[in-house]
Amino acid sequence: MTQYPIVVQVVIDKPLAQGFDYLWDVEKLGKFPEIGNVVEVPFARGKEIGVVIKVSDHSEYEIEKLKSIDRLAPLPAFDPSLLRLMNFASQYYVHALGETILPVIPQMWKKADNWEKIPEKLESAKKSKKKLDVIAEGLISQEQLNPSQKNALQELLVNQEKENQFRAILLQGQTGSGKTAVFLNWLASILQDESAQVLLLVPEINLTPQLERRVKAYFPDKKMAVLHSGVSEKKRGIAWYEAMTGKAQIILGTRLAALTPMPNLRAIVVDEEHDPSYKQQDGTRYSARDLAIWRAHDQRIPILLSSATPSLETWLAAQSGRYEYIRLDQRAQGASLPSVHLINTRDPQNQFSPGDVGAPKEKSLISKTLASAITKTLGEKKQSLILINRRGYAPVLSCSACNWLSKCTQCSTYTVMHKAGALGKRPVLSCHHCGLVKPIPQFCPDCGNADLKTLGHGTQKLEDAIEEMWPQARVLRVDTDSSRKSKGAEALFQEIHNGNADIVVGTQMIAKGHDYQNIGLVAVLDSDSRLYSADFRAAERLFAQLVQVAGRAGRSGSSTDSGGDIYIETQYPESPVFQYLLRHDVDGFLAFIASEREEAKLPPYSYQALIHAEGKSLDKAIQFLNELKTRMKSRGMITKELKVYDPVPKPVMRVAGSERAQLLIESVNRKTLQEALEMIDQDLRQESTGRISKTSRIRWLVERDPISI
């Protein structure tokens, strides 16, 4: 028995700024404590899982009143580098340390009652490893690279022998230029060290199966851990353990994987680094890409940022020399870039006329020009890919007599009509914000009129129209509704790869990263809805999506391939987004928006944060933020360097019955903004329980570097 008390400070997953002191009983727990231990502790009237952040022999509280640690998880302690990352994320994103670190731990390890059984699970997992269906496309050795790829690889390898050196590298290459083959060859050189670990981040779950097969084919003798929310609780828990103990050499995952413990991390790749999916939209609202860069800098290792359409921030860093810059300016196997065609929907020549054979019932659904191109593509035995960024049958149901619209009762948005079979056996109205599902009314709820009509169109209505226009074609719809009905998105993508679909209709799920081999035509409908928006990043995002979806065409690898065609329906063909796309001029477009942002002093030429507020009443949320702004002004916080705008309702003001507002804070100085946010957080915490104001009952949250405002 030790002669002095061992006191540990533990953080838990609560919006609390401080940790809590507990006693550590060596005889009970079987070992001395380490910073980073995962433990179970008594808290209030229950139990909580926590992480030890401090070990001491004294406490500010009476030792006799301290409770003891209940259990110690059968895990190694978090390594110091991960704890440094968590502390930085907590401070930078103004979020409690416990709320930042605990979500990283998989659910399997948060159930202390199961801890004793976990060794059995780990053992059974070894015996029942499912063999991955490896495809040959991953087998691209250095000898098979084209000259452009070889040059890019040599640039990556040139400084590789220098250890303990941070390098941030932008690998910018046209879609289909073979960026993946380049970074897999680069990772191969790093993984020659049997103890080395590498992290490979992708923005979305849908992109992981294809890349997983390719990585497995390239590294058949390396252990890989796959981490994302689509993996079962048990598999994710085991994969996380293998990453944490250094057994897995390749860690592949979505944004949460950026915070996974990896004791021997030697390199990071962020694929599609521009993608907004890397930004967490609840809890600690971190950017996985930005934290991965910080982690690489802290651990003095290289990080590769790969994209055909880099984010403006990354592109400017490469232009200035702050990041290394490597280009791939030709498609693999010499294939051509797709030809871009803009269809001006205001031009009558592009529209169907009354009596035209093969016209859709709704003339505005597909233009005559696009229909002709699809027919030609079908004749060439090529596949067509049609993108519309709206799932469901129709965005709104309306009454022709009194103009009633199908608004959601819980949100300030409309419910979307889904046809039978999408979300159930009957057609329904569904809210894509709160999840409300209700039957379609037979009569108008306001006037009793039975003539209810749909306004606009989504993937389901487009699917019906295409089946009617081309009855002999095999039509496949790919969105979250159809992937729920089938065996998942991967099964739908495999149908495309296998050539079992002639026309594919889908949302942005189909647009990124997939290596389709027989796409002759890509079409984008309703692009204008994303062109003009209150969000200053709208044009940048639309351009990136158009380049990405255009890149799905003409990837067969044949030097005789025409490169395919992309057709974009728009009322504004003169917009810079479309004009730069016509020339495949990514750098020109980024330079154009950089000059616009610099003139307006918008990010990345300034730094922003949002204070979110929500409650039962919008007026109270606005009042709460106005009072905060008044306090900031009275304390001299609002200066020439720190601009605070008036509070406004959020773009979607009401969700699930709560009404929401936001306060935008902006500064040209990052440090000034950080200090202001820390003072705001401290100020609001003094009169709150957790993040709920004691007086107004308003729930609040600080968000650093928002990606939409």
C-alpha positions in Angstrom: 0.0 0.0 0.0 1.4 3.4 -1.0 2.1 5.9 1.9 0.7 8.9 0.0 -2.5 9.5 -1.9 -2.5 9.3 -5.7 -4.8 11.9 -7.1 -5.8 11.9 -10.8 -7.7 14.5 -12.7 -10.2 13.1 -15.1 -12.2 14.8 -17.9 -15.6 13.4 -19.1 -17.9 14.0 -22.0 -19.7 17.0 -20.5 -19.7 20.7 -21.5 -17.6 21.4 -18.4 -14.4 23.5 -18.5 -12.7 21.7 -15.7 -11.7 18.1 -14.9 -12.5 16.3 -11.6 -10.2 14.9 -9.0 -10.4 11.2 -8.0 -8.3 8.8 -5.9 -6.3 6.1 -7.6 -6.1 2.8 -5.7 -3.0 0.9 -7.0 -4.0 -2.4 -5.4 -7.5 -2.2 -6.8 -6.5 -1.2 -10.3 -3.4 -3.2 -10.5 -1.0 -0.5 -11.8 0.1 3.1 -11.3 -1.7 5.7 -13.3 -0.6 7.3 -16.5 -1.8 10.4 -18.2 -4.0 9.2 -21.0 -5.5 6.2 -19.2 -9.2 5.5 -20.0 -11.2 4.9 -16.8 -14.7 4.5 -15.4 -15.6 7.0 -12.6 -18.6 7.6 -10.4 -20.2 10.9 -11.4 -23.4 12.4 -9.9 -25.6 9.4 -9.4 -24.2 7.3 -12.2 -21.0 6.2 -13.9 -19.0 8.0 -16.7 -16.1 7.0 -18.9 -13.2 9.5 -18.6 -9.6 10.1 -19.5 -6.8 10.9 -17.0 -5.2 14.3 -17.8 -3.1 14.8 -14.6 -1.5 12.8 -11.9 -0.6 14.3 -8.5 -0.2 13.6 -4.8 -2.5 16.4 -3.6 -5.9 18.0 -4.4 -7.4 21.4 -3.8 -10.3 19.5 -2.2 -10.3 17.4 1.0 -8.8 14.0 0.2 -11.3 12.2 2.4 -14.2 13.6 0.2 -12.7 12.4 -3.1 -14.3 9.4 -4.8 -12.1 6.6 -6.2 -11.7 5.4 -9.8 -13.9 2.4 -10.4 -12.2 0.7 -13.3 -9.3 0.9 -15.6 -9.8 0.1 -19.3 -7.6 -2.7 -20.8 -6.1 -0.1 -23.1 -2.7 1.6 -23.4 -2.7 5.2 -22.3 -3.2 7.8 -25.1 0.2 8.8 -26.4 1.4 12.3 -25.6 1.2 13.5 -29.2 -2.5 12.7 -29.3 -3.1 14.5 -26.0 -1.3 17.5 -27.4 -3.6 17.4 -30.5 -6.7 17.1 -28.2 -5.6 20.0 -26.0 -5.0 22.2 -29.1 -8.4 21.2 -30.6 -10.1 22.0 -27.4 -8.5 25.4 -27.1 -8.7 26.4 -30.8 -12.4 25.3 -31.2 -13.3 26.6 -27.8 -14.8 23.3 -26.6 -14.3 21.5 -23.3 -11.4 19.0 -23.4 -13.7 16.1 -22.3 -16.2 16.8 -25.1 -13.3 16.8 -27.5 -11.4 13.7 -26.5 -14.2 11.3 -25.4 -16.1 11.2 -28.7 -12.9 9.8 -30.3 -13.3 6.5 -28.2 -15.6 3.9 -30.0 -18.7 2.9 -28.2 -17.3 -0.6 -27.6 -14.7 0.9 -25.3 -17.2 3.1 -23.4 -19.1 0.2 -21.9 -17.0 -0.7 -18.8 -19.1 -3.8 -18.1 -17.8 -5.3 -21.4 -14.1 -4.6 -20.6 -13.4 -8.0 -19.2 -14.9 -9.7 -22.4 -13.0 -7.5 -24.8 -9.9 -9.8 -25.0 -12.1 -12.6 -26.2 -13.6 -10.3 -28.9 -10.1 -9.4 -30.1 -9.1 -13.0 -30.2 -12.2 -14.0 -32.1 -11.7 -11.2 -34.6 -8.3 -12.6 -35.5 -9.8 -16.0 -36.4 -12.8 -14.6 -38.4 -11.1 -12.1 -40.6 -13.2 -11.7 -43.7 -11.2 -11.8 -46.9 -11.6 -8.6 -48.9 -12.6 -8.8 -52.5 -9.4 -7.3 -54.0 -9.6 -5.9 -57.5 -6.6 -5.6 -59.8 -6.9 -1.8 -60.4 -5.0 -1.2 -57.2 -1.9 -2.9 -58.6 -0.1 0.1 -60.0 3.7 -0.2 -59.4 6.2 2.6 -59.9 7.1 1.0 -63.2 3.6 1.5 -64.5 3.3 5.2 -63.8 3.3 7.6 -66.7 6.1 10.3 -66.9 4.0 12.9 -65.2 3.2 10.6 -62.3 6.9 9.5 -62.0 8.0 13.1 -61.8 5.4 13.8 -59.1 6.6 10.7 -57.1 10.2 11.7 -57.4 9.4 15.2 -56.0 7.7 13.5 -53.1 10.6 11.2 -52.5 13.4 13.7 -52.8 13.2 14.9 -49.2 11.9 11.6 -47.8 15.3 10.6 -46.2 15.2 13.7 -43.9 13.5 12.4 -40.8 11.7 14.5 -38.2 10.7 17.1 -40.7 7.3 18.6 -41.3 6.3 18.9 -44.9 2.9 20.1 -46.2 2.5 19.1 -49.9 -0.3 19.9 -52.3 -0.8 17.3 -55.0 -3.0 19.0 -57.5 -4.0 17.0 -60.5 -6.8 16.9 -63.1 -9.5 14.3 -62.4 -8.3 10.9 -63.7 -4.6 12.0 -63.7 -3.6 9.2 -61.3 -3.1 11.0 -58.0 -4.0 7.9 -56.0 -1.3 5.8 -57.7 1.2 8.5 -56.9 0.5 8.7 -53.2 0.2 4.9 -52.8 3.7 4.6 -54.2 4.9 7.4 -51.8 3.3 5.6 -48.9 5.0 2.4 -49.9 8.4 4.0 -49.4 7.3 5.0 -45.8 5.9 1.6 -45.0 9.2 -0.1 -45.7 9.7 0.5 -42.0 7.7 -2.3 -40.5 6.8 -0.2 -37.4 5.5 2.8 -39.4 1.9 3.8 -39.5 0.2 6.0 -42.1 -3.1 7.8 -42.1 -5.3 8.1 -45.2 -8.3 10.4 -44.9 -11.3 10.4 -47.2 -14.2 12.9 -46.9 -17.2 10.4 -47.1 -18.1 6.9 -46.2 -19.1 6.2 -49.8 -15.5 6.6 -51.0 -13.9 4.2 -48.6 -14.8 0.8 -50.1 -13.3 1.5 -53.5 -10.1 3.0 -51.9 -10.0 0.2 -49.3 -9.9 -2.5 -52.1 -7.2 -0.5 -53.9 -5.0 -0.1 -50.8 -5.4 -3.7 -49.9 -4.4 -4.8 -53.4 -1.4 -2.5 -53.3 -0.4 -3.5 -49.7 -1.5 -7.2 -49.3 0.9 -7.8 -46.5 0.0 -4.7 -44.4 -2.6 -4.6 -41.7 -5.3 -2.0 -42.4 -7.8 -0.5 -40.0 -10.9 1.1 -41.5 -12.7 3.7 -39.3 -15.9 5.4 -40.2 -19.5 5.5 -38.9 -20.7 2.9 -41.3 -18.5 0.2 -39.7 -20.2 -1.9 -37.0 -19.5 -1.0 -33.4 -17.5 -4.1 -32.8 -15.4 -3.8 -36.0 -14.7 -0.1 -35.4 -13.7 -0.9 -31.8 -11.2 -3.5 -32.9 -9.8 -1.4 -35.7 -9.3 1.5 -33.3 -7.5 -0.7 -30.9 -5.3 -2.0 -33.6 -4.4 1.5 -34.6 -3.8 2.6 -31.0 -1.5 -0.4 -30.3 0.5 0.1 -33.5 -0.7 -3.2 -35.0 -2.4 -1.6 -37.9 0.0 0.1 -40.3 -2.5 1.7 -42.6 -5.4 3.6 -41.0 -8.1 4.5 -43.6 -11.1 6.6 -42.5 -13.3 9.6 -42.6 -12.9 12.8 -40.5 -13.0 11.2 -37.0 -10.0 9.0 -38.0 -7.9 12.2 -37.9 -8.1 12.0 -34.1 -7.3 8.3 -33.8 -4.4 7.4 -31.5 -1.4 6.2 -33.6 1.8 5.9 -31.7 4.0 5.4 -34.8 2.4 7.8 -37.3 4.9 8.7 -40.1 2.8 10.3 -42.8 -0.8 11.6 -43.6 -2.7 11.8 -46.8 -5.9 13.9 -47.0 -7.7 12.9 -50.2 -10.1 15.4 -51.8 -8.8 17.9 -49.3 -11.2 20.6 -50.4 -14.3 18.7 -49.4 -16.6 20.4 -46.9 -17.4 17.0 -45.3 -14.1 17.3 -43.4 -15.8 19.9 -41.2 -17.7 18.4 -38.2 -21.2 19.9 -37.9 -22.0 19.1 -34.3 -20.1 18.7 -31.0 -16.6 20.0 -31.4 -16.9 21.6 -34.8 -13.4 20.8 -36.0 -11.9 20.6 -39.5 -10.3 17.2 -39.9 -8.0 18.5 -42.6 -6.8 21.4 -40.5 -6.2 19.2 -37.4 -4.4 16.7 -39.6 -2.0 19.5 -40.7 -1.5 20.6 -37.1 -0.8 17.0 -36.1 1.7 16.6 -38.9 3.5 19.8 -37.9 3.5 18.8 -34.2 4.9 15.3 -34.9 7.3 16.6 -37.6 6.0 14.3 -40.4 4.9 14.9 -44.0 1.3 15.5 -45.0 0.0 15.3 -48.5 -3.2 17.2 -49.5 -4.6 15.8 -52.7 -7.3 17.4 -55.0 -8.3 18.3 -58.5 -9.9 21.4 -57.1 -7.9 22.5 -54.0 -9.6 24.7 -51.4 -8.6 28.4 -51.8 -6.7 28.3 -48.5 -4.5 25.3 -49.6 -4.0 26.6 -53.1 -2.8 30.0 -51.8 -0.4 28.3 -49.3 1.1 26.4 -52.3 1.2 29.4 -54.5 3.1 31.4 -51.8 5.7 28.6 -51.2 4.4 27.8 -47.7 3.4 24.4 -48.9 5.3 22.3 -51.5 3.4 22.2 -54.8 3.3 19.2 -57.1 1.2 19.1 -60.3 -0.3 16.4 -62.5 -1.4 18.1 -65.6 -2.4 15.1 -67.8 -4.8 12.3 -67.4 -3.5 8.8 -66.9 -3.0 6.8 -70.1 -3.3 10.0 -72.1 -7.1 10.2 -72.0 -8.6 13.5 -73.0 -10.5 15.8 -70.7 -14.3 15.9 -71.1 -15.9 18.4 -73.4 -18.0 21.0 -71.5 -21.4 22.1 -73.0 -23.5 24.8 -71.4 -27.2 24.5 -72.1 -28.9 27.9 -71.8 -32.4 27.0 -70.5 -33.7 30.4 -71.5 -33.0 29.7 -75.1 -36.2 28.2 -76.8 -34.0 26.2 -79.2 -32.9 24.0 -76.2 -36.5 23.3 -75.1 -39.1 20.8 -76.3 -41.9 22.2 -78.3 -45.6 21.0 -78.0 -46.0 17.7 -79.9 -42.3 16.8 -79.9 -41.9 13.0 -79.8 -40.3 11.7 -76.7 -40.8 14.8 -74.7 -41.2 14.4 -70.9 -44.6 15.3 -69.3 -43.0 18.2 -67.6 -41.1 20.1 -70.4 -38.8 21.8 -67.8 -37.5 18.5 -66.5 -34.9 17.8 -69.2 -33.9 20.0 -72.1 -34.3 18.9 -75.7 -30.5 19.3 -76.2 -29.7 17.1 -73.3 -32.2 14.5 -74.3 -30.7 14.3 -77.7 -27.2 13.8 -76.2 -28.4 11.0 -73.9 -30.0 9.2 -76.8 -26.7 9.5 -78.7 -24.7 8.1 -75.7 -27.1 5.2 -75.4 -26.5 4.4 -79.1 -22.7 4.3 -78.4 -23.3 1.8 -75.6 -21.9 4.3 -73.0 -23.4 5.1 -69.7 -24.9 8.5 -68.8 -24.6 10.0 -65.3 -27.2 12.7 -64.4 -26.7 14.7 -61.2 -29.4 16.6 -59.4 -28.7 17.7 -55.9 -32.1 16.9 -54.4 -33.4 13.6 -53.3 -37.1 12.7 -53.1 -39.8 13.0 -55.7 -40.5 16.7 -55.5 -39.4 19.5 -53.1 -42.8 20.8 -52.4 -46.5 19.8 -52.5 -48.9 22.6 -53.2 -52.6 23.4 -53.5 -53.6 24.9 -56.9 -56.7 26.6 -55.3 -55.3 28.4 -52.1 -51.5 28.1 -52.6 -51.1 26.0 -49.5 -47.5 24.6 -49.4 -46.3 21.5 -47.6 -44.3 23.2 -44.8 -42.8 21.2 -42.0 -44.6 21.8 -38.7 -41.3 21.6 -36.8 -38.9 23.4 -39.1 -38.9 26.6 -41.3 -38.5 24.4 -44.4 -40.8 22.4 -46.6 -41.4 18.7 -46.4 -40.3 16.8 -49.5 -42.6 14.3 -51.3 -41.1 10.8 -51.5 -42.9 8.2 -53.7 -43.9 4.7 -52.5 -41.1 2.4 -51.6 -38.6 5.2 -50.8 -39.3 5.6 -47.1 -42.2 3.1 -46.7 -44.9 1.3 -48.6 -46.9 4.5 -49.4 -45.9 7.9 -50.7 -45.0 10.3 -47.8 -43.9 13.8 -47.0 -40.6 13.9 -45.2 -38.5 16.8 -43.7 -34.8 16.4 -44.5 -33.9 18.5 -41.4 -35.8 17.0 -38.5 -36.7 13.6 -40.0 -40.5 14.1 -39.7 -42.4 11.7 -41.9 -46.2 11.9 -42.5 -48.8 10.6 -45.0 -49.6 12.7 -48.0 -52.9 14.4 -47.5 -55.7 13.5 -49.9 -57.2 17.0 -49.6 -55.6 20.4 -49.0 -55.5 20.9 -45.2 -56.5 24.6 -45.6 -59.3 24.6 -48.2 -60.2 20.9 -48.9 -59.2 21.0 -52.6 -58.3 17.6 -53.9 -56.1 19.0 -56.7 -52.6 18.9 -55.1 -49.6 19.4 -57.3 -45.9 18.9 -57.0 -43.5 21.8 -57.5 -39.9 21.2 -58.7 -38.3 17.8 -59.0 -35.9 15.5 -57.2 -34.1 12.2 -58.1 -37.3 10.1 -57.9 -39.3 12.3 -60.3 -36.3 12.5 -62.7 -36.0 8.7 -62.5 -39.7 8.3 -63.5 -39.3 10.7 -66.4 -36.2 9.0 -67.8 -37.8 5.6 -67.6 -40.7 7.0 -69.6 -38.5 8.7 -72.2 -36.1 5.8 -72.7 -38.2 2.7 -71.8 -35.5 0.3 -73.1 -32.7 1.8 -70.9 -31.7 0.4 -67.5 -32.1 3.2 -65.1 -30.4 3.3 -61.7 -31.1 5.9 -58.9 -28.3 6.5 -56.4 -29.2 8.6 -53.3 -29.5 8.0 -49.6 -33.1 6.6 -50.0 -32.1 4.0 -52.7 -29.0 3.0 -50.8 -31.1 2.3 -47.7 -33.4 0.1 -49.7 -30.6 -1.9 -51.3 -27.5 -3.5 -49.7 -26.0 0.0 -49.4 -24.3 2.5 -51.6 -21.4 0.2 -52.4 -23.8 -2.3 -54.0 -25.3 0.5 -56.2 -21.8 1.7 -57.2 -20.9 -1.9 -58.1 -23.9 -2.0 -60.4 -22.5 1.0 -62.3 -19.0 -0.6 -62.4 -20.4 -3.9 -63.7 -22.3 -2.1 -66.5 -25.7 -3.0 -65.2 -27.1 0.5 -65.7 -27.4 2.6 -68.8 -28.5 5.9 -67.1 -27.6 6.7 -63.5 -29.6 9.4 -61.7 -28.2 10.6 -58.4 -27.2 13.2 -55.9 -23.7 14.4 -55.1 -23.0 10.8 -53.9 -22.2 9.9 -57.5 -20.0 13.0 -58.1 -16.8 12.4 -56.3 -13.8 10.0 -56.5 -15.5 7.0 -58.2 -13.4 5.5 -61.0 -16.2 4.6 -63.4 -14.9 3.1 -66.7 -17.7 3.5 -69.2 -19.3 6.9 -68.6 -19.7 8.8 -71.8 -22.0 11.6 -70.7 -22.4 13.5 -67.4 -25.3 16.0 -67.0 -25.9 18.5 -64.2 -29.4 19.8 -63.6 -30.5 22.7 -61.4 -27.0 24.0 -61.0 -28.3 27.6 -60.6 -29.8 26.8 -57.2 -26.3 26.5 -55.9 -24.8 29.3 -57.9 -26.5 32.2 -56.1 -26.5 32.0 -52.3 -25.9 34.1 -49.3 -22.9 31.9 -48.6 -19.8 33.5 -50.1 -18.3 30.1 -50.7 -21.2 28.9 -52.9 -19.4 29.5 -56.2 -16.2 27.8 -55.0 -18.2 24.7 -53.9 -20.2 24.6 -57.2 -17.1 24.8 -59.3 -15.4 22.0 -57.3 -18.5 19.8 -57.7 -18.7 20.4 -61.4 -15.1 19.6 -62.0 -15.4 16.5 -59.9 -18.5 15.2 -61.6 -17.1 16.1 -65.0 -14.1 14.0 -64.1 -16.3 10.8 -64.0 -16.5 10.9 -67.8 -13.9 9.4 -70.2 -11.9 7.4 -67.6 -11.7 4.2 -69.6 -7.9 4.6 -69.8 -7.9 4.4 -73.6 -5.8 7.0 -75.4 -8.5 7.0 -78.2 -11.2 7.9 -75.7 -12.8 11.2 -76.5 -12.9 12.1 -72.8 -16.7 12.1 -72.7 -19.0 15.1 -72.4 -20.5 17.1 -69.6 -23.8 19.0 -70.1 -24.8 21.7 -67.6 -28.2 23.3 -67.7 -28.2 26.9 -66.6 -29.9 30.2 -67.1 -26.6 32.0 -66.5 -24.0 30.5 -68.9 -22.0 33.7 -68.6 -21.2 33.2 -64.9 -17.4 32.9 -64.2 -18.0 29.5 -62.6 -19.1 28.1 -66.0 -16.7 30.1 -68.1 -13.7 28.9 -66.2 -15.1 25.3 -66.3 -15.3 25.6 -70.2 -11.5 26.0 -70.2 -10.8 23.5 -67.4 -9.0 26.4 -65.8 -8.9 25.5 -62.1 -6.0 27.9 -61.3 -7.7 30.8 -63.2 -10.9 30.3 -61.2 -9.1 30.1 -57.9 -7.1 33.3 -58.7 -10.4 35.0 -59.6 -12.2 34.2 -56.4 -9.0 35.0 -54.4 -9.1 38.5 -55.8 -12.8 38.9 -54.9 -12.2 37.6 -51.3 -9.1 39.8 -50.8 -11.1 42.9 -51.9 -14.0 42.0 -49.6 -11.6 40.9 -46.7 -13.4 37.6 -46.5 -11.6 34.3 -45.5 -8.8 33.4 -46.0 -8.0 37.1 -45.8 -9.9 37.3 -42.5 -11.0 34.8 -39.8 -14.5 34.1 -38.7 -16.5 32.6 -35.9 -20.2 32.1 -35.2 -22.0 32.2 -31.9 -25.0 29.9 -32.3 -28.1 30.4 -30.1 -31.3 28.4 -30.1 -34.4 28.2 -27.9 -38.2 28.1 -28.1 -38.4 31.6 -29.4 -36.4 33.4 -32.1 -36.9 36.7 -30.3 -35.2 35.3 -27.2 -32.3 33.8 -29.2 -31.8 37.2 -30.9 -32.1 39.0 -27.6 -29.5 36.6 -26.0 -27.0 37.4 -28.8 -27.7 41.2 -28.7 -27.0 41.2 -25.0 -23.7 39.4 -25.6 -22.8 42.0 -28.3 -23.6 44.8 -25.9 -21.4 43.3 -23.2 -18.6 42.9 -25.7 -19.0 46.6 -26.7 -19.0 47.8 -23.1 -15.7 45.9 -22.4 -14.0 47.5 -25.4 -13.7 44.2 -27.3 -15.2 45.5 -30.5 -12.4 47.4 -32.2 -11.1 48.1 -35.7 -9.5 44.6 -35.6 -12.6 42.8 -34.4 -15.9 43.3 -36.2 -19.2 42.0 -34.6 -22.2 41.9 -36.8 -25.9 42.1 -35.7 -27.5 38.8 -34.8 -29.6 37.2 -37.5 -31.8 34.1 -37.9 -30.0 31.1 -39.2 -30.6 30.2 -42.9 -32.8 27.4 -41.7 -34.3 29.3 -38.8 -36.4 26.5 -37.1 -35.4 22.9 -36.8 -37.3 20.3 -34.7 -39.2 23.0 -32.9 -36.2 25.0 -31.8 -35.7 28.5 -33.3 -32.1 29.5 -34.1 -30.0 32.6 -34.6 -26.3 33.4 -35.0 -23.8 36.2 -34.4 -20.9 36.5 -36.8 -17.6 37.7 -35.5 -14.7 38.5 -37.9 -11.1 39.7 -37.6 -8.1 40.1 -39.9 -6.0 38.9 -36.9 -6.3 35.2 -35.9 -5.0 35.9 -32.4 -7.4 38.7 -31.8 -10.3 36.5 -32.7 -9.1 33.6 -30.5 -8.8 35.9 -27.5 -12.3 37.3 -28.1 -13.8 33.8 -28.4 -12.1 32.6 -25.2 -13.5 35.6 -23.3 -17.0 35.0 -24.8 -16.9 31.4 -23.8 -15.8 32.3 -20.2 -18.5 35.0 -20.0 -21.3 32.7 -21.2 -20.2 29.8 -19.0 -20.5 32.0 -15.9 -24.2 32.3 -16.3 -24.9 28.9 -17.8 -25.3 25.3 -16.8 -23.3 23.5 -19.4 -24.2 25.5 -22.5 -27.7 26.5 -21.5 -28.2 30.0 -20.1 -29.7 29.9 -16.6 -31.8 33.0 -17.2 -33.1 32.7 -20.8 -32.8 28.9 -21.2 -31.0 29.6 -24.5 -28.6 26.9 -25.7 -25.4 28.4 -27.2 -22.3 27.2 -29.0 -19.1 28.8 -30.3 -18.0 27.7 -33.8 -14.6 28.6 -35.1 -13.9 28.8 -38.9 -17.5 28.0 -40.0 -17.7 26.8 -43.6 -21.1 28.4 -44.2 -22.7 31.5 -42.7 
